[in-house]
């Protein structure tokens, strides 16, 4: 009897974590996509020549590529959370797929942003360049943490879920 209660509690914790992660990913990415779209409209509506905003345009293009992927990843987490105990596929397999997709998105986003930063540096030894590199490195670690830390907790909970005996 106690193991059924523990299994139910562990299942609800996994569902809650997955749905919260999914809602945060989807909500944040949708919000940011709206902001980027509004910025693009403001820049083109202001009549600024395109040559003067190439860096901004490049960063907008990166966001238009990666933010829809983050929205889809968030939807996948929500779906996984809703159907955790009812899925015909092993939840460990689904979790590993989501882990791989999260890692691919976070690493590729970080690489693309770092390349954009290096190509657009004002001068290699200027203080602006050093600050941009430091902020880029900080952003890299934040992106890696935000995309991969929830996976650690979800994996830990799933392993605990399967270690509970009936």
C-alpha positions as CSV (number, residue, x, y, z in Angstrom):
1,X,0.0,0.0,0.0
2,X,2.8,2.4,0.9
3,X,4.6,1.7,-2.4
4,X,1.5,2.6,-4.4
5,X,1.3,5.9,-2.5
6,X,5.0,6.6,-3.1
7,X,4.7,5.7,-6.8
8,X,1.7,8.1,-7.1
9,X,3.6,10.9,-5.3
10,X,6.7,10.4,-7.5
11,X,4.6,10.3,-10.6
12,X,2.9,13.6,-9.7
13,X,6.3,15.3,-8.9
14,X,7.6,14.2,-12.4
15,X,4.4,15.5,-14.1
16,X,4.6,18.8,-12.2
17,X,8.2,19.4,-13.0
18,X,7.8,18.6,-16.7
19,X,4.7,20.7,-17.1
20,X,6.3,23.7,-15.3
21,X,9.4,23.4,-17.4
22,X,7.3,23.2,-20.5
23,X,5.2,26.2,-19.6
24,X,8.2,28.2,-18.7
25,X,10.0,27.3,-22.0
26,X,7.0,27.9,-24.2
27,X,5.8,31.0,-22.4
28,X,9.2,32.7,-22.3
29,X,10.0,31.8,-25.9
30,X,6.6,33.1,-27.1
31,X,7.1,36.3,-25.2
32,X,10.6,36.8,-26.5
33,X,9.4,36.0,-30.1
34,X,6.8,38.7,-29.7
35,X,9.4,41.2,-28.5
36,X,11.8,40.4,-31.3
37,X,9.0,40.7,-33.9
38,X,8.0,44.1,-32.4
39,X,11.7,45.3,-32.5
40,X,11.9,44.2,-36.1
41,X,8.8,46.2,-36.9
42,X,10.1,49.3,-35.1
43,X,13.5,49.2,-36.9
44,X,11.9,48.8,-40.3
45,X,9.2,51.3,-39.5
46,X,11.7,53.9,-38.4
47,X,13.5,54.2,-41.7
48,X,16.9,53.3,-40.4
49,X,19.1,52.0,-43.3
50,X,19.5,48.2,-43.3
51,X,23.3,48.5,-43.4
52,X,23.3,50.2,-40.0
53,X,21.4,47.5,-38.2
54,X,23.1,44.3,-39.6
55,X,24.1,43.1,-36.1
56,X,20.5,43.6,-34.8
57,X,19.1,41.9,-37.9
58,X,21.5,38.9,-37.4
59,X,20.5,38.5,-33.8
60,X,16.8,38.7,-34.8
61,X,17.3,36.0,-37.4
62,X,18.9,33.8,-34.7
63,X,15.9,34.3,-32.4
64,X,13.5,33.6,-35.3
65,X,15.3,30.2,-35.8
66,X,15.8,29.1,-32.2
67,X,12.7,30.5,-30.3
68,X,10.2,28.4,-32.3
69,X,12.3,25.3,-31.4
70,X,12.2,26.2,-27.8
71,X,8.4,26.6,-28.0
72,X,8.2,23.1,-29.5
73,X,10.5,21.7,-26.8
74,X,8.2,23.3,-24.2
75,X,5.1,21.8,-25.8
76,X,6.9,18.4,-25.8
77,X,7.6,18.8,-22.1
78,X,4.0,19.6,-21.4
79,X,2.8,16.6,-23.4
80,X,5.3,14.4,-21.6
81,X,4.1,15.7,-18.2
82,X,0.4,15.0,-19.0
83,X,1.0,11.5,-20.4
84,X,3.9,10.4,-18.1
85,X,2.2,7.4,-16.5
86,X,0.0,6.6,-19.6
87,X,2.7,6.7,-22.3
88,X,3.2,3.4,-24.2
89,X,6.9,4.3,-24.7
90,X,9.1,4.1,-21.7
91,X,9.3,7.5,-20.0
92,X,13.1,7.0,-19.7
93,X,13.4,6.9,-23.5
94,X,11.2,10.0,-23.9
95,X,13.2,11.8,-21.2
96,X,16.5,10.9,-23.0
97,X,15.1,12.2,-26.3
98,X,14.1,15.4,-24.6
99,X,17.5,15.6,-23.0
100,X,19.3,15.2,-26.3
101,X,17.1,17.8,-28.0
102,X,17.7,20.3,-25.1
103,X,21.4,19.8,-25.3
104,X,21.5,20.2,-29.1
105,X,19.4,23.4,-28.9
106,X,21.4,24.9,-26.1
107,X,24.8,24.1,-27.5
108,X,24.0,25.1,-31.1
109,X,22.4,28.4,-29.9
110,X,25.5,29.2,-27.8
111,X,27.8,28.4,-30.7
112,X,25.8,30.6,-33.2
113,X,25.7,33.5,-30.7
114,X,29.4,33.3,-30.0
115,X,30.3,33.2,-33.7
116,X,28.0,36.3,-34.2
117,X,29.8,38.0,-31.3
118,X,33.3,37.2,-32.7
119,X,32.4,38.4,-36.2
120,X,30.9,41.7,-34.8
121,X,33.6,42.7,-32.3
122,X,34.5,46.4,-32.6
123,X,38.2,45.8,-31.9
124,X,39.9,42.8,-30.4
125,X,41.6,44.5,-27.4
126,X,39.0,47.2,-26.7
127,X,37.1,47.3,-23.4
128,X,33.8,46.9,-25.3
129,X,35.1,43.7,-26.9
130,X,36.2,42.3,-23.5
131,X,32.8,43.1,-21.9
132,X,31.0,41.5,-24.9
133,X,33.1,38.4,-24.6
134,X,32.5,38.2,-20.8
135,X,28.7,38.7,-21.2
136,X,28.7,36.1,-24.0
137,X,30.5,33.6,-21.8
138,X,28.0,34.3,-18.9
139,X,25.1,33.9,-21.3
140,X,26.5,30.7,-22.6
141,X,26.6,29.2,-19.1
142,X,23.1,30.5,-18.3
143,X,21.7,28.9,-21.5
144,X,23.4,25.6,-20.8
145,X,22.1,25.6,-17.2
146,X,18.5,26.6,-18.1
147,X,18.3,23.9,-20.7
148,X,20.1,21.1,-19.0
149,X,19.5,21.5,-15.2
150,X,15.8,20.6,-15.4
151,X,16.8,17.4,-17.2
152,X,19.0,16.4,-14.3
153,X,16.1,16.7,-11.8
154,X,13.6,15.0,-14.1
155,X,16.0,12.1,-14.7
156,X,16.6,11.8,-10.9
157,X,12.9,11.7,-10.3
158,X,12.3,9.1,-13.0
159,X,15.0,6.8,-11.6
160,X,13.5,7.1,-8.2
161,X,10.1,6.4,-9.7
162,X,11.3,3.1,-11.3
163,X,13.2,2.1,-8.1
164,X,10.0,2.0,-6.1
165,X,8.8,-1.6,-5.7
166,X,5.1,-2.6,-5.9
